[in-house]
Amino acid sequence: MTDTEQLDRLVETYSKQADYCRHMAEEPDGAFDEPWVLLAAAWTKLADETKARSGIVAELTMYSGREMRP
């Protein structure tokens, strides 16, 4: 598995964690549980940053012709 593929898998995992936290934050009356909302935001930010890093690794790999370490 390439470094880019590993980073992409992390993005998918982090996104699923964010989705789970958003789901847990939902209350039947429409209110939100703040700790879950904060966790969802953190997982989302981590997914976004990892996705950006994956793109950088893919681009560097393309230009260098060899695999880059994450």
Phi, psi and omega in degrees: 000134181282165178300320179297318179296320179296317178295321178297323177293322176297318178302315180298316180296314180297321179295320178295321178298317179298317178299317179298315180296320177298318178299315181293334181286339183286132177251152179304329182271006178092356179281163179241145177268111189305316179302321179292323178296317179296319177296318178299318179296319180295315178297322179296316179297317179298319178297316180297316180294321180291322177297318178297318179296320178300318178297320178295315179299317180298317180293316178297321178296318179298315182286327183271337181080010178217167183288137177253148177277142179290000000 
